[in-house]
Amino acid sequence: MTVIELIEAGAQRLAGAGVAFGHGTANAFDEAAWLVLWKLGLPLDDIDAVADNDVEPDDEAAAFALVEERIATRKPAAYLTREAWLQGVPFYVDERAIVPRSFIAELLADGGIDPWLGEHTTRVLDLCTGNGSLAVLAAMCWPDVRVDAADISADALAVAAINLERHALQERIKLIESDGLPSVGGPYDLILCNPPYVNAQSMAKLPAEYRAEPELALAGGADGMNFIRALLAAAPAKMADRAVLVLEIGNERANFEAAFPALEVVWLETSAGEDQVLLATREALIEQKGKP
């Protein structure tokens, strides 16, 4: 059997088993390719180069076993391979932290928030950092900034520490255990935040793959806005005068706008559209407090 035949067989098995995607892949073929190529020790980003390679029977069996483990456990592939990729950068991840997939990573890579930044941007906070991926990407994008990475979970911060070491950024990124903003310093010129925002109704319907992740990193209360309410109230005190907050809210735009009708924000374009990530200035956050 060739590599491509093995991937196609794995994809058929995954599709037939009804597994859920969304943790780095969007379909059965891409998921099978990830699992098979990883298990065979082949590059994950160039299927064509290895597609017609023959696979030894033992390797074939091992790859199929990994596909079957994916089906049996319903864990995201990243938890089985202990690796996830974001904007072409590899990160370690395990069940202690959410699988990294933030659309904020796109904005860092393509300069989507650069118009609000400048020479004044020297301090960055990645709040709800999880495995530290956004903090690492921010440090890579802006070599001269100082980055703090905060999370309520000590377990998640332990995973983040692995990634800081992996990318040799221990001296530029500081890890902070904090429930929101109380334990961080500042003032920051940029706050990045991919918080728990899934509303209770949606949480109850999540497939097993998402339930394999720490609930603390997903559940945002009845309307998904519990963490965000506290964040927006406290953020101005932790922000410099020209600072901005970049906040991911997933599919919760309606709930966000209902909760904060007086807040003026900019919706940022990502591959998922213009309703997943927003930007708010410190000035806007202060002004909305005084509005009914």
Secondary structure, DSSP 8 states (H G I E B T S, - for coil): -BHHHHHHHHHHHHHHHT----SS-SSHHHHHHHHHHHHHT--TT-HHHHTT-B--HHHHHHHHHHHHHHHHH---HHHHHT-EEETTEEE---TTS-----THHHHHHHTTTGGG--TT--EEEEES-TTSHHHHHHHHH-TT-EEEEEES-HHHHHHHHHHHHHTT-TTTEEEEE-SSSTT----EEEEEE----B-HHHHHH--HHHHTS-GGGTB--TTS-HHHHHHHHHGGGGEEEEEEEEEE-TT-HHHHHHH-TT---EEEEETTEEEEEEEEEHHHHHHHHT--
